[in-house]
Every structure is written in C-alpha cells, then in structure tokens.
Amino acid sequence: MIVLCEVIFWTCMAAIAYNYFGYPVVLFTLAVFAQAKTDLLYLLRRRSRRCQLRGEIPDVAVLISVYNEEEVIQARIRNLQELDYPADRLEVWLGLDAPTDKTAELLTRLPSTQFHAVQFSERRGKLAVLSDLARRTSAEILVITDANTMFDRNCIRNLARHFVDERVGVVSGEEVRMAAGGADAAGESLYWRYECALKMLESRLNCVQGANGAALGVRGSLFPPKKRSIVEDFQIPLEARLQGYRVVYDPEAIAVEEVAPTSSAQFSRRVRIGCGDYQTLFHNLNCLNPMRGLPAFSFFSHRVLRWLTPMLLLIAFSCSVVMVTQPGFAKWAVAQCIFYGMAIVGYELKKRGTALPLFALPLQFCATNLALLCGFVRFLRGGQPLTWKSTPRRLQPELVLEETASRR
C-alpha cells in the first residue's frame, strides 16, 4: 500500500512539474532549432519573413454577440470606427441576443452602412448568434470578438495579413487584460506572461492550441464549428487544424479587455471556461492521436495535463497524508500545507485591497485549479448552458488604448 502511494505521489508530482516546467523547456529547445532553420532559409532566399497584405485586401466581417452591454456598446462602436482598415472592405455585424437592458435602443442609430444590427427575440447564446451573423455576410475573413473588448488601431490589419497564406485557417490575437482604472491585472503577472510565451513558441512550431476570443480571425469557410461549445475560441482552432489548416498566434494584433471587477465574478468566469475546456477535450479526443505529431504532443502536454492538474494535486496531497509517517514524506505534506496556506493568506489580503507578490502566485495557482475542479464537476453534472449572465463592466477606451500603445 505504501509503495503504491509513493508511486502515485511521484507520478502526479512529475506530471505537474512537466506541465509547468518541463514542457516549456522542451518547447523552447524545439523553437530554437526551428528559428535557426528559418534564419538559414532567410539568408539563402532573402525574402521578407513578416506577413504583409499584398494585392487585393480581403473583405473582413467583425462579428459580435451582444447581450446586456448598454455600458460599453457605444464605446465599442467608436473603437471599431477608428480601425486602420479600408472602410469598403470592413463590415460589422452585431447580433442582439435578446437583451433586457437599453442595448437595442442604443443601437437604433448606427454611424454608417458599415454597421449592421440584427435583433433576435429569443436568447440562444454566443455561438448560435455568431453562426446566424456569419450566414449574413460573404466576407472572406471573419473576426470574432466581444462587446466589452477594444481593438488596437491595427488589430484587424495584423490579423488579416496572415490569411495571405492559404494554409492559415485561424489567427489569434493578443488579449491585454486591464483592471478597472487601467491597471494591468493579468498582463503584468508572471502567469500571464508565461502563457503568452508558450503561445508564441507553439506558434513558431505550428502547434499552437486555442485562441483568444477577444480577437479571433477565421476563414469564413471554417465557421461555424461542427461541434457546439461554450469555448468556441478553442473549438474553432481545433477543427481548423483537423482539416489541415495552420493556426497562428500574432502578439501584435492587440485587443484590450477589462477583467471581471470582483474576485467572485472572475472565479465564476473561470469555472464556466473550465467546464467548456473539459467539454472540448472529450469532444476532440482524436486530437490526441500520436500520428498527428507535434500538435498532439502539444495538446497533451499543455492543455490536457493542465486540465488534469486539479485532480493530480488532490491525489498527491492525499497520498502524502497517507504516507506522512514515512521518512521524508512529512516534509512534503507540510510543504503542500504551507503553499495552500499562502494562497489563503493571499486571498484574505486581496479582499482587503492589499497585494503581496509572495502570496499572489500561490493564490493565482490555487484559484485557477479550484475553478477547473469546479468546472469539471459542472461538466460531470451535465455541462454549462450555452447562455450565461454577463459580467457588468465599463470600458475606458482612451485610458486602456493609450496604456497599451505606451508598451509597444
């Protein structure tokens, strides 16, 4: 029994360590060789390595599912008007998913024929609305985004440039998450930067997983996805890759989004997304086929192990408690208790408006995995409905875009 517990404990700890530390090292090593190959080809051919829009600029349709967004919708319209993209090649479709506030009233007068508002009498959820909007446009490229998101001036242009390559099916932009008042709540955190670095390395190796729903470009022929999901920004890239298309991550296609204003709202959002992640996993088990090569390896190493981490943590802690009387294992049980205790202290400090880096990372790690665990339980109990209550937010366009521009 003790031997079995020890094997299980070290297996769980090794899987977690590999997911957070080993996989990034493997990824970085492979990316170094891939970059060396790219540099060599550039020296031989002397061709520009940056994607540029050449010839005829593609038609782009921005699709937005809108529920109760009276606080942000007018700022969003102004933001879309100011984009650096030819007006005759850009159209915006807003699908009103049976809002109960003043959103519909505020959209009765749209600024130009570029903008189209379609009102639906029955609330059906984001993906259903986006699918209806997609059928109303003949644009070659669809850009999916949210009402509470703000695009950098060049965001659409930077997304569209990659579709010059006919092998590209999906392009994910970079989401900069801002707290109320303009402070960068997630972008400055170690965890957020870590995830962005992984996406960049995966993109170089053509094995990027998922996309940012705040700025997601997709070929019109690949939308809507065949399988319904509440995390369409993950389902769409997976299906595109299964059809042989590339998925690209572009950190220069910037979208700014305000995070949920309260810890409870952030946690609820993570639980909902977590439930959708497990739904996506079990709907796409064929993506783990080793014959798919590096994308399958990346999907397992980055995503599947990350989604299994809550269960691995619980099993490892249980085993360490069982073996607490064994030589050397008491310290592992104590170490885990200290780590989780630091997360609790971090939570209490956050409630009081105080943030200390020493406790912020344990809190982020534990909150993320607790939300995933709750999402898994919700998935087992029947899943997440396709509709949910939106989080009230107020965009501050000038503030967030100026802050973003200052970083570039």
N, C-alpha and C positions, 0 to 999 in steps of 0.2 A: 504493500500500500504506500509506504513512504517513498520507495523507489519510483513508483508510478507518479506520485505527486511531484516529485523532483523533476522527472522528465517533462511533465505537463507544464510546470512552472517555467523551466528554462526555454521550452518551446514557445510559450506565449511571450516571454520577455524578448526572445530573439526575433520573433515576428514583428513586435512593436519597434524594436531597435532598428531592424532592417527597413521598415516602412519610413521611419522618420530620419534615419541617418545613413543606413547602408544604401538604399535606393538612390538618394541624391548623389552619393559618391559614384555609384555605377553610372548614373545618368551623365554626370559631369565628365567622367572619363570618356564615355562614348561620344559626347558632344565635342570634346577636344579633337578627337580623330576626325569627326565629321566636318568640323570647322577647318581643319588642316586640309582636307580634301577639297573643300570649297575654295579655299585660298589658292591652292595649287591650280585648280581649274581656271580661276580668275586670272592668275598670272599667265597662263597659257593662251587664254581666249581674249582677255582684256574686255570683257563685257560687263556692263553695269550689273551689280548684284542687288540693287534696290528695285523693287517693283514700281513701275510708273504707269499711269494711264496713257495709253498710246492709241492714236487713231480715234475712232468714234467712242465717245464717253457713254458707258452703259446707262440705261434707264434704271433708276432706283426708286423703290417704294418703301417708305417708312411705315411700319405697321405698329399700332399701339392699341392695346386693350385697356379701356378706361372704365373704372367703376366710380367710386366716390372720390373725385380728385379736384373738388372745387378750389382747394387751397393752392394748387400747383399748376392747373391746366393752362392758365393764361401765360404764366412764365414759360411753360414748356413750348407753347406756340411761338412766342417771341424768340426763344432759343433756336427753334427749327427754321425760322425765317432768316436767321443770321448765319446759316451754314455756308461754307465756301464750296458750293456745288451748283452747276448750272440749273437755273430755275426750270428750264424747259425739259430737264432730264430728271427732275425730282418731284415726287408727289408724296403726300402724307395722308394716310388713312387712319382715322380714329374710330374705333368701334366702341360704342357706349353700351356696356354690359348691364343694362337696366339699372342705372344709378338712381339712388334715392335722395341725393342732395341737389345742388344747383349746377352740377356739371353740364347737363344738357342745355340748360338756359344760357350758360356762358359760351356755349359753342354754337349758338344760333347764328352768329355773325362771324364767319371765318374770314381771315385777312385777304385771301386770294383764291383763285380757282385751283391752286396747288393743293389746297387742303380740302379733305372730304370727311364729313362726319356721318356715320351710319348708326342709327339708334336701334337697339334690339329690346323688345318688350320683356323677354324672359332672360334671367341671369343664367349663364351656362358655363362660365369660367373662361380663363385667358386663352387656352389653346383653341377652343371652339370659335371664339370671336376672331382670333387671328386667322383661322382657316377660312372663315367667311370673307374676311377682308382680302385675303390672298386671291380668292376667286374673282374679285372685282378689278384686279389690276393685271396688266400684261407686262409689267416691268420684269426685266431680266434678273435683277438682284433685289431681294427683299432684305430690309434691315428691321429686325425685331428689337423693340426697346420698351421702356416703361414711361408712364406719365410723370413720375417723380424723378426722372433722370435728366441730366443736362449734358448735351454733347459739346465737346470742344469744336471749335470752328472747322477744323479739318477732319473731323471724325469720319464722316461719310466718304470723303475722298480717300482717306487712308484705308478704309475697309474695301472700297470698290476696286482699288488698284490691284489687289491680289487676284481678282477674277479674270484678269488678262490671261492668266494661266488656266487653260481649260480643265486642268486636273484638279483645281481647287474647287471644293464644294461649299465649304463653310469657313468663315473668318470670324474669330473672336477678338473683340477689342479689349481694352484695359479699363477696369472699373476702379475708379478712385472713390473711396467711401469717406464721406465727411460727416462729422457730428454736428449738431446744432451749434451755430456760431462760427462755423467754418473750420473748426479743429479737425484734423485728420485722425479719426479714431482707430481705423484699421490699417490704413496705408503706412503709418509710422511704426506699427507693431512688428516685432520680429516674425511672428507667424505669418502675417500678410505678405511681407517681403519674401519670406521663404516660399510661399505658394506661388508667387509671381515668378520667382527664379525657376521653379520646377516647370512651370508652363512654358517659359522661354526655352529651356533646354529641351523639353519634349517637342516643341515646335520645330526646333532645328533638326531633330531626329525623325520628324514626321510621325510622331506617336502621341501628340497632344490629346488629352482626354477632356471632354466637356468644353463649355464655353461660358462667357459672361452674358447673361440675359439682358444686361443693360445696354449692350452694343453687340448684336449678333447679326452678321451678314450671311445670307444663304442664297444659293441659286434657286430661282423660282420653281424649277423642275423637281427640287428635292423637298419641297414643302407643300402640304403639311406632312409630318412624320406618320408612318403607318401605325405606330403604336401610341396610344394616348398616355400622356404622362403629365404630372404637375411640375416636373422639372424638364420642360421642353428644351431648355438650353443644354441639357445633357443628352437627351434622346435624339435630337436633330443631328449633332455631330457623329454620334454612334452609327446612325443609319446611313449617313453620308459616307462614312468610312467603309461600311459593309458593302456599299455599292461601288467602291473603288476610288472614291474622291479623297483628296487631301483635306486636312483640317489645319488651319493656320492661326497662330496667335500673334497679334500685332499690338505691342505695347504703346504705339503712337496713335492708335485710334482710341482716344480717351473719352470716357463717359463718367460723369460725376453723379454720385447718388448719395443722398443723406441717409445715414443709418437710422434704424428704429430709435425713437427718442428715449425709451426706457429699457432696462435690462430684461424685464418680463416680455416686452414686445420682441426684443432681439432673440430671446430664448424660444418664443413661440415660432418665430420665423425659421430658426434652425431646426426645430422639431419637424415642421412641415416639410422643409427641404430634405431632412434626413429620411423621412418616410418616403419621399419621392425617390431618393437615392436607392433605397432597397427595392422599390418597385422597378426602377430602371435596371438594377442588377439582375433580378430574377426574370425580367422580360428579355434580357440580352445575354444569357449565359453562353451563347455561341461566340461571343466576343472573347471568351477565354480559351478558345481553341488554339493550342500551341502552334498550329500550322499557320496562324495569322502573323507569327513572328513578333517583331518588336512592339507593335500596338497591343497585342495580347499580354505580353510581358509587362508593359507599362500599365495597362488596365488593372492587372492583378496587383502589381507592386505598389502603385499609387492609390488607386481607388478601393479595390476590394479589401486589401489589408487595412486601409483607413476605416472602412465601414465596419470591419470586424474588431477594431481596437477596443470598443467598449466591452464587448464580451471577453476579449483576451485579458483586459485589465481585471475584470471581475474574477475570472478563473485563476489568474496569477495571484491575486490577493487572497482568495480562498485557500489556495494551495500553501501559500506562505503562512497562513494562520494555522493550518493543519500541521505544518512542519516547524512551528515556532520553537518547539523544544529540541529540535535537531541542531547540532553545532553549525554555526554560521548563518542559519536561516532567521534567527531572531532579528538580526540587523536588517534583513530585507523587509520583514514585516514592519519594523519601526520606521524604516526609510519611507515606505509607502504611506504610513500613517502621518508622518511629518509632511510629506508632499501634499496629501489631501487636506491636512490641517492648514497649510499655507494657502490653499485655494479658498478655504472657508474664510480665513482672515482677509484675503484679497476681496472676497465678496462683501464682507462687512465694511471694509474700507471704501469700496466703490459706492455702497449705499450712502456713506457719509460724505461723498464727494471728494475723497482722497484716494490717489492712485500712487502706489509704490511699485516700481519695476520688479522688485524682488518677488512680489506676490501676484503681479499682473499675469505673468506667463503661466504659472500653475492654475490660476483662475480660468484663463483662456482655454487651456488644455482640458481641464475638467468640465467646463461648461459645454465645450464643443462635443465631448464624448458623452456627457449626460444627455444632451439633446439628441445625439444619434441613437442612444439607447432608447429614449422615449419614442423616437421616430420608428425604431424597429418594432417596439411594442404596438404602436399605432398601425404599422403595416400588418402585423400578425392579426390584429383585430378587425381588419377589413380595409385598411388604407385611408388615405387622405382624400376628402371630397375635392372635386375639380374647382369648387368655388370656396373662397375663404374671406374673412373680414380683413380689409386692407388696413394698413397702419397709417394713422394721420401724420402727415409731415408738411413742413413748409420749406419750399425751395428758396434759396437766397442766390439768384443767378450771378449777379455781379461779384459777390464775395467768393463763391466757390470756383468760378472760372478764372478770376484773377489769381486766386491762390494756386490753381492748377498751372496756369501759364507761368507763374514765377518759378515753378520747379523745373521747367523744361530748359 
